[in-house]
């Protein structure tokens, strides 16, 4: 499986875990998410990214995300992006 597919799948796992993560001490923290679980939490996305690359390598398939409610972005002109 290529790294893009790994990240896509891990992103789905993160979104599924997000409601529980929002109830935890991790709310508003940056996390490394891999294999369906949090592998570390940090103050900044840069810290999380640097640690993830150090631990799992460039093609590790990890997700770096902030634990915060998802925002819906309204797109008034979707035909522009086809």
ZATOR-910828 format. One record per atom (N, C-alpha, C): residue in one letter; atom name; y, z, x; residue number from 1. Coordinates in steps of 0.001 Angstrom, whole numbers. Layout:
<sites>
<site><code>A</code><site>CA</site><py>Y</py><pz>Z</pz><px>X</px><pos>NUM</pos></site>
...
</sites>
This chain:
<sites>
<site><code>X</code><site>N</site><py>-1176</py><pz>0</pz><px>853</px><pos>1</pos></site>
<site><code>X</code><site>CA</site><py>0</py><pz>0</pz><px>0</px><pos>1</pos></site>
<site><code>X</code><site>C</site><py>1244</py><pz>0</pz><px>902</px><pos>1</pos></site>
<site><code>X</code><site>N</site><py>2208</py><pz>-846</pz><px>585</px><pos>2</pos></site>
<site><code>X</code><site>CA</site><py>3411</py><pz>-907</pz><px>1419</px><pos>2</pos></site>
<site><code>X</code><site>C</site><py>4362</py><pz>243</pz><px>1077</px><pos>2</pos></site>
<site><code>X</code><site>N</site><py>5317</py><pz>471</pz><px>1945</px><pos>3</pos></site>
<site><code>X</code><site>CA</site><py>6211</py><pz>1616</pz><px>1806</px><pos>3</pos></site>
<site><code>X</code><site>C</site><py>7037</py><pz>1543</pz><px>524</px><pos>3</pos></site>
<site><code>X</code><site>N</site><py>7408</py><pz>352</pz><px>84</px><pos>4</pos></site>
<site><code>X</code><site>CA</site><py>8197</py><pz>229</pz><px>-1147</px><pos>4</pos></site>
<site><code>X</code><site>C</site><py>7398</py><pz>708</pz><px>-2358</px><pos>4</pos></site>
<site><code>X</code><site>N</site><py>6129</py><pz>374</pz><px>-2385</px><pos>5</pos></site>
<site><code>X</code><site>CA</site><py>5272</py><pz>834</pz><px>-3483</px><pos>5</pos></site>
<site><code>X</code><site>C</site><py>5072</py><pz>2345</pz><px>-3404</px><pos>5</pos></site>
<site><code>X</code><site>N</site><py>4916</py><pz>2885</pz><px>-2205</px><pos>6</pos></site>
<site><code>X</code><site>CA</site><py>4777</py><pz>4343</pz><px>-2045</px><pos>6</pos></site>
<site><code>X</code><site>C</site><py>6015</py><pz>5057</pz><px>-2587</px><pos>6</pos></site>
<site><code>X</code><site>N</site><py>7184</py><pz>4552</pz><px>-2231</px><pos>7</pos></site>
<site><code>X</code><site>CA</site><py>8428</py><pz>5176</pz><px>-2678</px><pos>7</pos></site>
<site><code>X</code><site>C</site><py>8585</py><pz>5033</pz><px>-4186</px><pos>7</pos></site>
<site><code>X</code><site>N</site><py>8230</py><pz>3890</pz><px>-4731</px><pos>8</pos></site>
<site><code>X</code><site>CA</site><py>8317</py><pz>3698</pz><px>-6190</px><pos>8</pos></site>
<site><code>X</code><site>C</site><py>7451</py><pz>4720</pz><px>-6917</px><pos>8</pos></site>
<site><code>X</code><site>N</site><py>6222</py><pz>4874</pz><px>-6444</px><pos>9</pos></site>
<site><code>X</code><site>CA</site><py>5303</py><pz>5833</pz><px>-7082</px><pos>9</pos></site>
<site><code>X</code><site>C</site><py>5796</py><pz>7271</pz><px>-6914</px><pos>9</pos></site>
<site><code>X</code><site>N</site><py>6294</py><pz>7582</pz><px>-5737</px><pos>10</pos></site>
<site><code>X</code><site>CA</site><py>6803</py><pz>8936</pz><px>-5501</px><pos>10</pos></site>
<site><code>X</code><site>C</site><py>8031</py><pz>9205</pz><px>-6351</px><pos>10</pos></site>
<site><code>X</code><site>N</site><py>8862</py><pz>8197</pz><px>-6568</px><pos>11</pos></site>
<site><code>X</code><site>CA</site><py>10036</py><pz>8341</pz><px>-7439</px><pos>11</pos></site>
<site><code>X</code><site>C</site><py>9612</py><pz>8670</pz><px>-8866</px><pos>11</pos></site>
<site><code>X</code><site>N</site><py>8550</py><pz>8031</pz><px>-9333</px><pos>12</pos></site>
<site><code>X</code><site>CA</site><py>8024</py><pz>8333</pz><px>-10670</px><pos>12</pos></site>
<site><code>X</code><site>C</site><py>7544</py><pz>9775</pz><px>-10734</px><pos>12</pos></site>
<site><code>X</code><site>N</site><py>6867</py><pz>10225</pz><px>-9698</px><pos>13</pos></site>
<site><code>X</code><site>CA</site><py>6386</py><pz>11617</pz><px>-9664</px><pos>13</pos></site>
<site><code>X</code><site>C</site><py>7563</py><pz>12594</pz><px>-9659</px><pos>13</pos></site>
<site><code>X</code><site>N</site><py>8607</py><pz>12252</pz><px>-8890</px><pos>14</pos></site>
<site><code>X</code><site>CA</site><py>9783</py><pz>13122</pz><px>-8855</px><pos>14</pos></site>
<site><code>X</code><site>C</site><py>10423</py><pz>13217</pz><px>-10240</px><pos>14</pos></site>
<site><code>X</code><site>N</site><py>10607</py><pz>12079</pz><px>-10901</px><pos>15</pos></site>
<site><code>X</code><site>CA</site><py>11213</py><pz>12098</pz><px>-12245</px><pos>15</pos></site>
<site><code>X</code><site>C</site><py>10372</py><pz>12925</pz><px>-13214</px><pos>15</pos></site>
<site><code>X</code><site>N</site><py>9056</py><pz>12843</pz><px>-13087</px><pos>16</pos></site>
<site><code>X</code><site>CA</site><py>8182</py><pz>13632</pz><px>-13959</px><pos>16</pos></site>
<site><code>X</code><site>C</site><py>8308</py><pz>15128</pz><px>-13661</px><pos>16</pos></site>
<site><code>X</code><site>N</site><py>8518</py><pz>15480</pz><px>-12403</px><pos>17</pos></site>
<site><code>X</code><site>CA</site><py>8623</py><pz>16886</pz><px>-12003</px><pos>17</pos></site>
<site><code>X</code><site>C</site><py>10018</py><pz>17455</pz><px>-12220</px><pos>17</pos></site>
<site><code>X</code><site>N</site><py>11006</py><pz>16602</pz><px>-12403</px><pos>18</pos></site>
<site><code>X</code><site>CA</site><py>12396</py><pz>17038</pz><px>-12460</px><pos>18</pos></site>
<site><code>X</code><site>C</site><py>12677</py><pz>18124</pz><px>-13502</px><pos>18</pos></site>
<site><code>X</code><site>N</site><py>12170</py><pz>18050</pz><px>-14721</px><pos>19</pos></site>
<site><code>X</code><site>CA</site><py>12466</py><pz>19130</pz><px>-15680</px><pos>19</pos></site>
<site><code>X</code><site>C</site><py>12071</py><pz>20515</pz><px>-15160</px><pos>19</pos></site>
<site><code>X</code><site>N</site><py>10943</py><pz>20625</pz><px>-14501</px><pos>20</pos></site>
<site><code>X</code><site>CA</site><py>10526</py><pz>21912</pz><px>-13941</px><pos>20</pos></site>
<site><code>X</code><site>C</site><py>11372</py><pz>22291</pz><px>-12739</px><pos>20</pos></site>
<site><code>X</code><site>N</site><py>11689</py><pz>21313</pz><px>-11898</px><pos>21</pos></site>
<site><code>X</code><site>CA</site><py>12504</py><pz>21594</pz><px>-10719</px><pos>21</pos></site>
<site><code>X</code><site>C</site><py>13894</py><pz>22100</pz><px>-11108</px><pos>21</pos></site>
<site><code>X</code><site>N</site><py>14431</py><pz>21569</pz><px>-12208</px><pos>22</pos></site>
<site><code>X</code><site>CA</site><py>15755</py><pz>21995</pz><px>-12663</px><pos>22</pos></site>
<site><code>X</code><site>C</site><py>15779</py><pz>23465</pz><px>-13081</px><pos>22</pos></site>
<site><code>X</code><site>N</site><py>14632</py><pz>24007</pz><px>-13429</px><pos>23</pos></site>
<site><code>X</code><site>CA</site><py>14535</py><pz>25417</pz><px>-13837</px><pos>23</pos></site>
<site><code>X</code><site>C</site><py>14329</py><pz>26344</pz><px>-12646</px><pos>23</pos></site>
<site><code>X</code><site>N</site><py>14186</py><pz>25773</pz><px>-11471</px><pos>24</pos></site>
<site><code>X</code><site>CA</site><py>13852</py><pz>26567</pz><px>-10286</px><pos>24</pos></site>
<site><code>X</code><site>C</site><py>15081</py><pz>26813</pz><px>-9412</px><pos>24</pos></site>
<site><code>X</code><site>N</site><py>14878</py><pz>27531</pz><px>-8340</px><pos>25</pos></site>
<site><code>X</code><site>CA</site><py>15947</py><pz>27788</pz><px>-7366</px><pos>25</pos></site>
<site><code>X</code><site>C</site><py>16390</py><pz>26509</pz><px>-6657</px><pos>25</pos></site>
<site><code>X</code><site>N</site><py>15658</py><pz>25414</pz><px>-6850</px><pos>26</pos></site>
<site><code>X</code><site>CA</site><py>15963</py><pz>24151</pz><px>-6184</px><pos>26</pos></site>
<site><code>X</code><site>C</site><py>17078</py><pz>23360</pz><px>-6870</px><pos>26</pos></site>
<site><code>X</code><site>N</site><py>17489</py><pz>23806</pz><px>-8040</px><pos>27</pos></site>
<site><code>X</code><site>CA</site><py>18567</py><pz>23098</pz><px>-8747</px><pos>27</pos></site>
<site><code>X</code><site>C</site><py>19776</py><pz>22954</pz><px>-7821</px><pos>27</pos></site>
<site><code>X</code><site>N</site><py>20319</py><pz>21745</pz><px>-7755</px><pos>28</pos></site>
<site><code>X</code><site>CA</site><py>21470</py><pz>21376</pz><px>-6919</px><pos>28</pos></site>
<site><code>X</code><site>C</site><py>21177</py><pz>21367</pz><px>-5417</px><pos>28</pos></site>
<site><code>X</code><site>N</site><py>19912</py><pz>21419</pz><px>-5043</px><pos>29</pos></site>
<site><code>X</code><site>CA</site><py>19513</py><pz>21306</pz><px>-3637</px><pos>29</pos></site>
<site><code>X</code><site>C</site><py>18961</py><pz>19905</pz><px>-3405</px><pos>29</pos></site>
<site><code>X</code><site>N</site><py>19024</py><pz>19436</pz><px>-2173</px><pos>30</pos></site>
<site><code>X</code><site>CA</site><py>18405</py><pz>18180</pz><px>-1775</px><pos>30</pos></site>
<site><code>X</code><site>C</site><py>16980</py><pz>18485</pz><px>-1355</px><pos>30</pos></site>
<site><code>X</code><site>N</site><py>16037</py><pz>17663</pz><px>-1813</px><pos>31</pos></site>
<site><code>X</code><site>CA</site><py>14631</py><pz>17904</pz><px>-1490</px><pos>31</pos></site>
<site><code>X</code><site>C</site><py>13979</py><pz>16677</pz><px>-872</px><pos>31</pos></site>
<site><code>X</code><site>N</site><py>12943</py><pz>16959</pz><px>-82</px><pos>32</pos></site>
<site><code>X</code><site>CA</site><py>11992</py><pz>15935</pz><px>345</px><pos>32</pos></site>
<site><code>X</code><site>C</site><py>10846</py><pz>16046</pz><px>-643</px><pos>32</pos></site>
<site><code>X</code><site>N</site><py>10519</py><pz>14952</pz><px>-1308</px><pos>33</pos></site>
<site><code>X</code><site>CA</site><py>9444</py><pz>14942</pz><px>-2293</px><pos>33</pos></site>
<site><code>X</code><site>C</site><py>8377</py><pz>13976</pz><px>-1817</px><pos>33</pos></site>
<site><code>X</code><site>N</site><py>7152</py><pz>14468</pz><px>-1667</px><pos>34</pos></site>
<site><code>X</code><site>CA</site><py>6055</py><pz>13646</pz><px>-1169</px><pos>34</pos></site>
<site><code>X</code><site>C</site><py>4737</py><pz>14166</pz><px>-1723</px><pos>34</pos></site>
<site><code>X</code><site>N</site><py>3876</py><pz>13241</pz><px>-2136</px><pos>35</pos></site>
<site><code>X</code><site>CA</site><py>2571</py><pz>13596</pz><px>-2699</px><pos>35</pos></site>
<site><code>X</code><site>C</site><py>2694</py><pz>14521</pz><px>-3908</px><pos>35</pos></site>
<site><code>X</code><site>N</site><py>3753</py><pz>14277</pz><px>-4704</px><pos>36</pos></site>
<site><code>X</code><site>CA</site><py>3925</py><pz>15024</pz><px>-5939</px><pos>36</pos></site>
<site><code>X</code><site>C</site><py>4442</py><pz>16428</pz><px>-5785</px><pos>36</pos></site>
<site><code>X</code><site>N</site><py>4969</py><pz>16771</pz><px>-4596</px><pos>37</pos></site>
<site><code>X</code><site>CA</site><py>5484</py><pz>18130</pz><px>-4420</px><pos>37</pos></site>
<site><code>X</code><site>C</site><py>6675</py><pz>18142</pz><px>-3466</px><pos>37</pos></site>
<site><code>X</code><site>N</site><py>7425</py><pz>19225</pz><px>-3532</px><pos>38</pos></site>
<site><code>X</code><site>CA</site><py>8567</py><pz>19419</pz><px>-2654</px><pos>38</pos></site>
<site><code>X</code><site>C</site><py>8059</py><pz>19850</pz><px>-1285</px><pos>38</pos></site>
<site><code>X</code><site>N</site><py>8490</py><pz>19120</pz><px>-269</px><pos>39</pos></site>
<site><code>X</code><site>CA</site><py>8090</py><pz>19416</pz><px>1111</px><pos>39</pos></site>
<site><code>X</code><site>C</site><py>9187</py><pz>20119</pz><px>1895</px><pos>39</pos></site>
<site><code>X</code><site>N</site><py>10350</py><pz>20316</pz><px>1278</px><pos>40</pos></site>
<site><code>X</code><site>CA</site><py>11451</py><pz>21015</pz><px>1915</px><pos>40</pos></site>
<site><code>X</code><site>C</site><py>12704</py><pz>20874</pz><px>1093</px><pos>40</pos></site>
<site><code>X</code><site>N</site><py>13611</py><pz>21842</pz><px>1210</px><pos>41</pos></site>
<site><code>X</code><site>CA</site><py>14886</py><pz>21749</pz><px>495</px><pos>41</pos></site>
<site><code>X</code><site>C</site><py>16024</py><pz>22036</pz><px>1459</px><pos>41</pos></site>
<site><code>X</code><site>N</site><py>17186</py><pz>21415</pz><px>1174</px><pos>42</pos></site>
<site><code>X</code><site>CA</site><py>18290</py><pz>21395</pz><px>2119</px><pos>42</pos></site>
<site><code>X</code><site>C</site><py>19630</py><pz>21387</pz><px>1394</px><pos>42</pos></site>
<site><code>X</code><site>N</site><py>20676</py><pz>21731</pz><px>2136</px><pos>43</pos></site>
<site><code>X</code><site>CA</site><py>22047</py><pz>21693</pz><px>1612</px><pos>43</pos></site>
<site><code>X</code><site>C</site><py>22541</py><pz>20264</pz><px>1439</px><pos>43</pos></site>
<site><code>X</code><site>N</site><py>22144</py><pz>19375</pz><px>2342</px><pos>44</pos></site>
<site><code>X</code><site>CA</site><py>22673</py><pz>18005</pz><px>2286</px><pos>44</pos></site>
<site><code>X</code><site>C</site><py>21549</py><pz>16974</pz><px>2311</px><pos>44</pos></site>
<site><code>X</code><site>N</site><py>21877</py><pz>15803</pz><px>1794</px><pos>45</pos></site>
<site><code>X</code><site>CA</site><py>20934</py><pz>14694</pz><px>1835</px><pos>45</pos></site>
<site><code>X</code><site>C</site><py>20649</py><pz>14250</pz><px>3262</px><pos>45</pos></site>
<site><code>X</code><site>N</site><py>21653</py><pz>14316</pz><px>4125</px><pos>46</pos></site>
<site><code>X</code><site>CA</site><py>21467</py><pz>13928</pz><px>5526</px><pos>46</pos></site>
<site><code>X</code><site>C</site><py>20462</py><pz>14844</pz><px>6216</px><pos>46</pos></site>
<site><code>X</code><site>N</site><py>20569</py><pz>16159</pz><px>5983</px><pos>47</pos></site>
<site><code>X</code><site>CA</site><py>19602</py><pz>17098</pz><px>6566</px><pos>47</pos></site>
<site><code>X</code><site>C</site><py>18185</py><pz>16794</pz><px>6074</px><pos>47</pos></site>
<site><code>X</code><site>N</site><py>18062</py><pz>16542</pz><px>4778</px><pos>48</pos></site>
<site><code>X</code><site>CA</site><py>16751</py><pz>16239</pz><px>4201</px><pos>48</pos></site>
<site><code>X</code><site>C</site><py>16179</py><pz>14956</pz><px>4794</px><pos>48</pos></site>
<site><code>X</code><site>N</site><py>17004</py><pz>13929</pz><px>4902</px><pos>49</pos></site>
<site><code>X</code><site>CA</site><py>16545</py><pz>12654</pz><px>5440</px><pos>49</pos></site>
<site><code>X</code><site>C</site><py>16109</py><pz>12786</pz><px>6896</px><pos>49</pos></site>
<site><code>X</code><site>N</site><py>16914</py><pz>13459</pz><px>7690</px><pos>50</pos></site>
<site><code>X</code><site>CA</site><py>16566</py><pz>13623</pz><px>9104</px><pos>50</pos></site>
<site><code>X</code><site>C</site><py>15243</py><pz>14368</pz><px>9268</px><pos>50</pos></site>
<site><code>X</code><site>N</site><py>15049</py><pz>15419</pz><px>8489</px><pos>51</pos></site>
<site><code>X</code><site>CA</site><py>13801</py><pz>16190</pz><px>8583</px><pos>51</pos></site>
<site><code>X</code><site>C</site><py>12609</py><pz>15380</pz><px>8079</px><pos>51</pos></site>
<site><code>X</code><site>N</site><py>12804</py><pz>14629</pz><px>7007</px><pos>52</pos></site>
<site><code>X</code><site>CA</site><py>11715</py><pz>13803</pz><px>6481</px><pos>52</pos></site>
<site><code>X</code><site>C</site><py>11276</py><pz>12747</pz><px>7492</px><pos>52</pos></site>
<site><code>X</code><site>N</site><py>12227</py><pz>12111</pz><px>8127</px><pos>53</pos></site>
<site><code>X</code><site>CA</site><py>11872</py><pz>11111</pz><px>9154</px><pos>53</pos></site>
<site><code>X</code><site>C</site><py>11170</py><pz>11758</pz><px>10332</px><pos>53</pos></site>
<site><code>X</code><site>N</site><py>11621</py><pz>12937</pz><px>10721</px><pos>54</pos></site>
<site><code>X</code><site>CA</site><py>10987</py><pz>13642</pz><px>11832</px><pos>54</pos></site>
<site><code>X</code><site>C</site><py>9537</py><pz>14003</pz><px>11495</px><pos>54</pos></site>
<site><code>X</code><site>N</site><py>9325</py><pz>14511</pz><px>10281</px><pos>55</pos></site>
<site><code>X</code><site>CA</site><py>7996</py><pz>14988</pz><px>9888</px><pos>55</pos></site>
<site><code>X</code><site>C</site><py>7043</py><pz>13887</pz><px>9444</px><pos>55</pos></site>
<site><code>X</code><site>N</site><py>7568</py><pz>12874</pz><px>8730</px><pos>56</pos></site>
<site><code>X</code><site>CA</site><py>6694</py><pz>11900</pz><px>8082</px><pos>56</pos></site>
<site><code>X</code><site>C</site><py>6870</py><pz>10475</pz><px>8595</px><pos>56</pos></site>
<site><code>X</code><site>N</site><py>7848</py><pz>10241</pz><px>9451</px><pos>57</pos></site>
<site><code>X</code><site>CA</site><py>8076</py><pz>8911</pz><px>9988</px><pos>57</pos></site>
<site><code>X</code><site>C</site><py>8915</py><pz>8041</pz><px>9073</px><pos>57</pos></site>
<site><code>X</code><site>N</site><py>9337</py><pz>6939</pz><px>9614</px><pos>58</pos></site>
<site><code>X</code><site>CA</site><py>10223</py><pz>6018</pz><px>8890</px><pos>58</pos></site>
<site><code>X</code><site>C</site><py>9563</py><pz>5452</pz><px>7635</px><pos>58</pos></site>
<site><code>X</code><site>N</site><py>8275</py><pz>5192</pz><px>7696</px><pos>59</pos></site>
<site><code>X</code><site>CA</site><py>7548</py><pz>4593</pz><px>6571</px><pos>59</pos></site>
<site><code>X</code><site>C</site><py>6692</py><pz>5613</pz><px>5832</px><pos>59</pos></site>
<site><code>X</code><site>N</site><py>7164</py><pz>6850</pz><px>5764</px><pos>60</pos></site>
<site><code>X</code><site>CA</site><py>6370</py><pz>7935</pz><px>5188</px><pos>60</pos></site>
<site><code>X</code><site>C</site><py>6191</py><pz>7894</pz><px>3685</px><pos>60</pos></site>
<site><code>X</code><site>N</site><py>6978</py><pz>7092</pz><px>2987</px><pos>61</pos></site>
<site><code>X</code><site>CA</site><py>6840</py><pz>6997</pz><px>1534</px><pos>61</pos></site>
<site><code>X</code><site>C</site><py>7443</py><pz>8171</pz><px>783</px><pos>61</pos></site>
<site><code>X</code><site>N</site><py>8259</py><pz>8974</pz><px>1445</px><pos>62</pos></site>
<site><code>X</code><site>CA</site><py>8890</py><pz>10132</pz><px>823</px><pos>62</pos></site>
<site><code>X</code><site>C</site><py>10105</py><pz>9715</pz><px>7</px><pos>62</pos></site>
<site><code>X</code><site>N</site><py>10539</py><pz>10630</pz><px>-845</px><pos>63</pos></site>
<site><code>X</code><site>CA</site><py>11764</py><pz>10459</pz><px>-1630</px><pos>63</pos></site>
<site><code>X</code><site>C</site><py>12699</py><pz>11599</pz><px>-1265</px><pos>63</pos></site>
<site><code>X</code><site>N</site><py>13957</py><pz>11275</pz><px>-1035</px><pos>64</pos></site>
<site><code>X</code><site>CA</site><py>15008</py><pz>12271</pz><px>-845</px><pos>64</pos></site>
<site><code>X</code><site>C</site><py>15850</py><pz>12230</pz><px>-2112</px><pos>64</pos></site>
<site><code>X</code><site>N</site><py>15984</py><pz>13382</pz><px>-2771</px><pos>65</pos></site>
<site><code>X</code><site>CA</site><py>16730</py><pz>13398</pz><px>-4027</px><pos>65</pos></site>
<site><code>X</code><site>C</site><py>17391</py><pz>14755</pz><px>-4215</px><pos>65</pos></site>
<site><code>X</code><site>N</site><py>18476</py><pz>14743</pz><px>-4945</px><pos>66</pos></site>
<site><code>X</code><site>CA</site><py>19130</py><pz>15995</pz><px>-5323</px><pos>66</pos></site>
<site><code>X</code><site>C</site><py>18556</py><pz>16425</pz><px>-6666</px><pos>66</pos></site>
<site><code>X</code><site>N</site><py>18232</py><pz>17678</pz><px>-6776</px><pos>67</pos></site>
<site><code>X</code><site>CA</site><py>17676</py><pz>18207</pz><px>-8023</px><pos>67</pos></site>
<site><code>X</code><site>C</site><py>18853</py><pz>18498</pz><px>-8950</px><pos>67</pos></site>
<site><code>X</code><site>N</site><py>19113</py><pz>17540</pz><px>-9816</px><pos>68</pos></site>
<site><code>X</code><site>CA</site><py>20209</py><pz>17636</pz><px>-10775</px><pos>68</pos></site>
<site><code>X</code><site>C</site><py>19828</py><pz>16804</pz><px>-11995</px><pos>68</pos></site>
<site><code>X</code><site>N</site><py>20434</py><pz>17102</pz><px>-13136</px><pos>69</pos></site>
<site><code>X</code><site>CA</site><py>20119</py><pz>16298</pz><px>-14321</px><pos>69</pos></site>
<site><code>X</code><site>C</site><py>20383</py><pz>14825</pz><px>-14062</px><pos>69</pos></site>
<site><code>X</code><site>N</site><py>19507</py><pz>13986</pz><px>-14606</px><pos>70</pos></site>
<site><code>X</code><site>CA</site><py>19696</py><pz>12549</pz><px>-14451</px><pos>70</pos></site>
<site><code>X</code><site>C</site><py>20881</py><pz>12101</pz><px>-15287</px><pos>70</pos></site>
<site><code>X</code><site>N</site><py>21607</py><pz>11138</pz><px>-14744</px><pos>71</pos></site>
<site><code>X</code><site>CA</site><py>22754</py><pz>10583</pz><px>-15457</px><pos>71</pos></site>
<site><code>X</code><site>C</site><py>22391</py><pz>9204</pz><px>-15968</px><pos>71</pos></site>
<site><code>X</code><site>N</site><py>22853</py><pz>8907</pz><px>-17158</px><pos>72</pos></site>
<site><code>X</code><site>CA</site><py>22682</py><pz>7574</pz><px>-17719</px><pos>72</pos></site>
<site><code>X</code><site>C</site><py>23932</py><pz>6771</pz><px>-17377</px><pos>72</pos></site>
<site><code>X</code><site>N</site><py>23737</py><pz>5616</pz><px>-16802</px><pos>73</pos></site>
<site><code>X</code><site>CA</site><py>24859</py><pz>4757</pz><px>-16452</px><pos>73</pos></site>
<site><code>X</code><site>C</site><py>24914</py><pz>3622</pz><px>-17464</px><pos>73</pos></site>
<site><code>X</code><site>N</site><py>26005</py><pz>3534</pz><px>-18163</px><pos>74</pos></site>
<site><code>X</code><site>CA</site><py>26185</py><pz>2501</pz><px>-19168</px><pos>74</pos></site>
<site><code>X</code><site>C</site><py>26630</py><pz>1227</pz><px>-18480</px><pos>74</pos></site>
<site><code>X</code><site>N</site><py>25979</py><pz>136</pz><px>-18792</px><pos>75</pos></site>
<site><code>X</code><site>CA</site><py>26300</py><pz>-1162</pz><px>-18213</px><pos>75</pos></site>
<site><code>X</code><site>C</site><py>26828</py><pz>-2061</pz><px>-19320</px><pos>75</pos></site>
<site><code>X</code><site>N</site><py>28138</py><pz>-2299</pz><px>-19360</px><pos>76</pos></site>
<site><code>X</code><site>CA</site><py>28706</py><pz>-3094</pz><px>-20450</px><pos>76</pos></site>
<site><code>X</code><site>C</site><py>28420</py><pz>-4588</pz><px>-20340</px><pos>76</pos></site>
<site><code>X</code><site>N</site><py>27929</py><pz>-5047</pz><px>-19190</px><pos>77</pos></site>
<site><code>X</code><site>CA</site><py>27704</py><pz>-6484</pz><px>-19005</px><pos>77</pos></site>
<site><code>X</code><site>C</site><py>26387</py><pz>-6730</pz><px>-18269</px><pos>77</pos></site>
<site><code>X</code><site>N</site><py>25255</py><pz>-6435</pz><px>-18923</px><pos>78</pos></site>
<site><code>X</code><site>CA</site><py>23971</py><pz>-6592</pz><px>-18214</px><pos>78</pos></site>
<site><code>X</code><site>C</site><py>23667</py><pz>-8036</pz><px>-17818</px><pos>78</pos></site>
<site><code>X</code><site>N</site><py>24254</py><pz>-8990</pz><px>-18489</px><pos>79</pos></site>
<site><code>X</code><site>CA</site><py>23996</py><pz>-10399</pz><px>-18154</px><pos>79</pos></site>
<site><code>X</code><site>C</site><py>24520</py><pz>-10748</pz><px>-16754</px><pos>79</pos></site>
<site><code>X</code><site>N</site><py>25418</py><pz>-9957</pz><px>-16199</px><pos>80</pos></site>
<site><code>X</code><site>CA</site><py>25951</py><pz>-10220</pz><px>-14858</px><pos>80</pos></site>
<site><code>X</code><site>C</site><py>24919</py><pz>-9935</pz><px>-13764</px><pos>80</pos></site>
<site><code>X</code><site>N</site><py>23893</py><pz>-9186</pz><px>-14109</px><pos>81</pos></site>
<site><code>X</code><site>CA</site><py>22930</py><pz>-8741</pz><px>-13102</px><pos>81</pos></site>
<site><code>X</code><site>C</site><py>21588</py><pz>-9441</pz><px>-13208</px><pos>81</pos></site>
<site><code>X</code><site>N</site><py>21509</py><pz>-10502</pz><px>-13959</px><pos>82</pos></site>
<site><code>X</code><site>CA</site><py>20239</py><pz>-11241</pz><px>-14108</px><pos>82</pos></site>
<site><code>X</code><site>C</site><py>20013</py><pz>-12147</pz><px>-12920</px><pos>82</pos></site>
</sites>
